[in-house]
Each structure stands twice: as C-alpha cells, then as structure tokens.
Amino acid sequence: KCDHPDVGTYRVVVDNGVDHTEQTAKLNVGVKPKVEAAKPANEQSAVIGQDTQISWKFSGVEKPQVTWLFNGQPLPTNERFQITETDDGTSTLSIRHAELTDKGIYTAKATNAVGEVEAKTTLNIAGVKPVLTNDLEATALATKGETMTIKLSATGIPKPEVVWTRGNDDLVPNDRIQVTAPTTEGDDTYTLTILNVRPEDQG
C-alpha cells in the first residue's frame, strides 16, 4: 500500500459543446527496492560438507523480483542451490554440502519497475583440521611370514589423506603392502596391512 497523495483514479472530460467524451485512468506511484538491513553487504562462513543459507530482505512497490548472482554471473538453481522467498520480501539462497569452489561473492539483486538494488554476501569456506582420534602403538610385534595390520583413526573436513612411511620413505602399495582409507560416511579408519612379513619390514 502507498499513501502518496497523488495516487487515485483520474477522469478527463472532453466537451466541444455538441457532445462530450470521458476516460479514466488509475495512477500508481512505485517505490524503488530497498535493502532492509543496516548495510547492503556482509560476510559469513560455512564449513565444507555442511549446509548453509544466505538471506536478504527487500521492500518496494511493486514487490521487487529477486535474482541471485555468483561472482557477477547468474547463479543457476540445481539440487545444491535452491532459492526460496517469503511474503515479507525475504529471499533465501540455500547451499547444500558446501564445497571449496563455493567460496566467493553472492549478490541478491532486487528489481521492480522503478529501480533496482543489490545486497552482497562474501562467503568463506572453512575446513576442519585433521585430528588423530587414536594413537599408534609405540611398538608392534610381527611374526615372519604372517600378516600384520596397523589401524589409525583420523577425522577432518575434507576427509584427511593419510600417507604411511617407513623411516623417511613413503610406503608404496603393492602385492604385499595394502593401504585402505574410509569409503563410507562415518568411517574414519585408515589401515596398513603387510602380508607375508619379512625382516626388512621392520623399522
């Protein structure tokens, strides 16, 4: 609604003394879009793999249409990027399973017949540093010709990469040396298996 004094229905009458005609027209006064926030820019962070949302609220007459940009380019919606709007003028961008490539500037542009306005959010993507959740045994005893297995648990986002070494040399998997990493959600176990243990495996 707008309380501008000029808003209303106008009537014009054309009369030449013989006959007359009239027409009416309705005048609406638009209000350009406005960002309903202290500042039209902010920063927020998301953790890799987790969901996050960016919201901006706009006002205006007529109600503005909101489009989203990522680093200045139109942002297509898909199964990871969804846009929702509420009656109060809030537009929300939902990002599922944030990735490192999602880092950047997200712009919400509100447009109506009398103008446009932009609000920007700089999104930073953070990870979680690796943490060892169990310690290796200081000394392990293996029997020649048998199989030895060493297990390690580690968490982090993204999922950590574990490199096994003997002395200063990285262990390269082969027919005797097998290295496995977690493949399912919630599993954080990394395993080194040595088949047919030999004396040169000690160290």
N, C-alpha and C positions, 0 to 999 in steps of 0.2 A: 504494500500500500504506500501511496505517496500523498503528502498533504500540500503539495505545491499549489498556490492559489490559481494558477492558470490552467490546471487540469480540469477537464469537463467536456461537455458537448457544445459545440459551436454551430449556429444556424445562420445561413446567409440567405437573404431575400432579394431577388432581382425583380423590379417593377418598372414598367415603362408607361403606366397609365392605362394601358389596354388590358394587360394581363400580367401575371407575375409567376415566378417560379422560385422554389427554395430548395436548399440542400443542407444537410447536416454533416458534421464531421466531429469525430472524437479526438481530443488531444491527450496524449500520454507523454509525460516527462520521464525520461530514463535517468538512471543513476549509474555511473560507471562502476565497475567492480572495485572492491576494496578488500585488502587482506585484513582479517580480524585477528591480528597479532601485534605485539609490541614492535617487532621487527620482521621484515619480509625475508629473513634469512636465518638459518641456524645450522648447527652441526649435531650429528648423532652417530653412534657406533653400533655395530652389530657383530656378533660372533659367527665365525664360519660354521655353516651347517645348521644354524638356528634361524627361526623365522623372525622377521622384523616388519614394522609398519612406519610409514611416513604420512602425516596428516596435516592438511591446511584447511582453514575455514575462510570462506569468501562471502561477501554480501554484494548486493547490487539489484537494480531494477532495469530491465528484466533480469531474472535469475541467470547468472553467468554460466556458460558451459566451460568445464574444466578439462584441459588436456595435459598430459604429462610428457616431459622430455628427459632424456638421459644424456648428459654432456652435450646438450644442444640439439640432439636428434630425437625425433618422435620415438616414444617408448611403446613397442608393441606389447599387447597383453597375451599371455600364454598360461600354461599350468603353473609357472613360478611367479609371474607378475599379474596381479589382479587389482582392479580399481573398483572401489565402491563409493557411493555418495549417499548422504543423509539429507533429510528435509531442511535441516538448519544451515545447509551450504557447506558442510564439511566433505572434502574429498580425501579418500584414504588409499594410498598405494600399499599393497601387501606383497612382501617378497618372501617366498618360501625357500628354505635351505640356502641361506646366503653364501655366495662364493666370492673369492678374491676379486674376480672380474666385475663384481657389482659395485666396487668402490668408485665413487665419482659424485657428480653434482646432479641432483634430481630437481627438476623445475616443474611446478604446477602453474599453468597459465590459465587464468580465468578471463573469458571474453563474453561481452554482450554487444548490443547494437551501438553503444556509445563509448566503448573503450575496452581496454584490457589491462591486466595487472599480473605480475609474476611473483611467486614465492619460491625460494631456493633452499634446498637442504643438501649439505655436504655429508655424504655417508662414508664413514670409515669402517673398514672390515678388520676385525681383530681375531687373532688365533689364541689358542691356549698352549703354553709351552709344555714340552714333554715332561712327564713325571713318571719315575720308576716306582711301581707300586709293590715290588718285592725285590729283595737283594739276591744276587747270585751267591751260591756257597763259595766261601773263600778257597776251599779245596774240594775237588771231586775225585773219587777213586773209580777207575775204569779197569775192566779186565780185557786183556789182549784177546782179539777175535770176537768179542761181543759188541753189543750196541750200547752207545752212551747217548743220553738225551739231557740237554740243558734247557730249562724254560725260563723265560723272562716276561714279566708283565709291565706294560707301559701305556700310559694314556696321554692324550693331547689332541688338539684340533688345529690343523688337519691331523689325521692319524699319523703317528710318527713312522719314520723309516728307520729300521734297526740294521746296523752293519756289525757283523761278527768279525773279530780279528784274533789271530794267534800271534803273540809278540807284536811286531809292527806291521804285519801283513794281513790284509783283508782275506777272509776265507771265501774261496770261490766254490759255489756248489758244483758237485759232480756226482758220479755214481755212488760214492761213499759218503759224501758230505751233503746233507739236506737241510735247507733253511725254509721255514714256513712263517707266514705272517697272518694276522687275523683277516678273515674274509667275511665275517658276519657282524651285524650290529650288536654291540655289547661285548664282543670278544676282544680282549686286549693281550692275548698270549702270543709271544714270539718263541719259536722253538729252533734249536740247533740239534741235529741228530747226526752222529757219526757211526756209520756201520763198519763192522769188522775192524775194531780199534787196533791201531798199530803203535809201536813205541814212539814213532816220530810224531804222533798226535799230541804227545804231552807238551805242556808249556803253559 
